[in-house]
């Protein structure tokens, strides 16, 4: 099995969102910048409600009113050999309780050097599916290819039921510039997940004139 740290992290994230874990991460002021290591790719930035990542060539429009927890969820020290959290946004603060699924978008990049058996984006979903199943998720549809604009990705869909609610989780993956980049979308319905995916764009940004 591929040693896929991101898959485990995303599965645990989904589980924590479901249970509404109240353990808050350390404050951003106490965190050291994970991007201090110059060997790491450009982490991108949010400008006017849109996250832009020039290193991997994509943008994501944040839903209005959502909270950004990227900095708080980053590790205390940078390591180019491990995963890099690019974006972590939530419909409501993760520490806030609620009676609905807390929708979220999490984007992570990992160096391919850590996974020598990872040949295609579809390969990403073999261990991810096993880890998701171990956490009570079921695969709704097997990994398959899709296109967003001219960009080719792989997609896998999962769900988990508890009580009257169902958590829907979709992950997209691509291999680019020596990294596996994953995009995970969590919501209370398939339609909500698809609406979140629609805000992901790989169109080149136009230069201001």
C-alpha positions, 0 to 999 in steps of 0.5 A, spaced: 500 500 500 502 507 498 504 510 504 499 516 503 499 521 509 494 526 506 489 521 505 489 519 512 489 527 514 483 528 510 479 522 513 481 524 520 479 531 518 472 528 515 471 524 522 473 531 526 468 535 522 462 530 523 463 529 531 464 537 531 471 536 535 472 542 540 479 541 541 482 548 538 488 548 534 494 553 537 493 560 535 496 563 529 501 567 532 504 561 536 505 558 529 511 558 525 510 559 518 510 553 515 513 556 508 519 558 511 523 553 507 525 556 501 524 549 498 517 548 499 512 551 493 509 557 493 503 556 498 499 561 494 494 567 497 487 569 498 486 576 495 479 579 495 475 572 497 479 568 492 485 563 493 490 563 488 496 558 487 501 560 481 505 554 483 500 549 481 496 554 476 489 554 480 484 558 484 479 557 488 473 562 490 471 562 497 464 561 499 461 568 502 462 568 510 466 562 510 472 562 515 479 560 513 483 556 518 489 554 514 494 557 518 492 554 524 492 547 521 499 548 519 504 544 522 509 548 527 515 547 522 516 546 515 519 540 511 519 539 504 519 531 504 512 532 507 505 534 506 503 542 505 497 544 507 495 550 502 488 551 504 483 549 509 476 553 509 470 551 513 462 554 513 463 555 520 469 555 525 471 547 526 470 548 534 463 551 533 457 546 535 452 545 530 446 540 528 448 540 520 455 537 517 460 543 517 462 544 510 469 544 508 474 545 503 481 542 504 487 543 499 494 539 500 500 538 496 505 532 497 512 531 494 511 525 489 518 523 492 515 520 498 511 515 494 515 512 488 509 507 486 504 513 485 504 513 477 497 516 476 492 521 480 488 515 480 493 511 484 492 516 489 485 513 491 487 506 492 489 507 499 485 513 500 479 508 499 481 503 504 483 509 509 476 512 508 472 505 509 476 504 516 473 511 518 466 508 516 466 512 509 463 508 503 465 509 496 459 512 492 463 511 486 470 508 484 476 513 482 475 516 475 478 521 471 474 528 469 476 535 466 476 542 469 477 546 463 483 543 460 486 540 466 485 532 467 484 530 474 482 524 478 475 524 482 473 519 488 466 520 492 465 517 499 459 518 504 458 516 511 451 516 515 450 517 522 443 519 525 439 523 520 445 526 516 449 524 511 456 527 510 458 527 503 466 527 501 469 528 494 476 528 493 480 530 486 487 529 485 492 531 480 500 530 479 503 536 477 511 539 478 513 533 482 507 533 487 500 530 488 495 535 489 489 533 492 482 537 493 477 535 498 470 537 499 465 536 504 458 537 505 451 535 507 449 533 500 452 531 493 449 537 490 452 542 495 459 538 494 458 539 486 457 547 488 463 547 492 467 544 486 464 549 481 468 554 485 475 551 483 478 554 476 485 552 473 484 558 468 490 562 467 489 569 471 489 575 466 494 580 467 492 587 470 492 592 464 
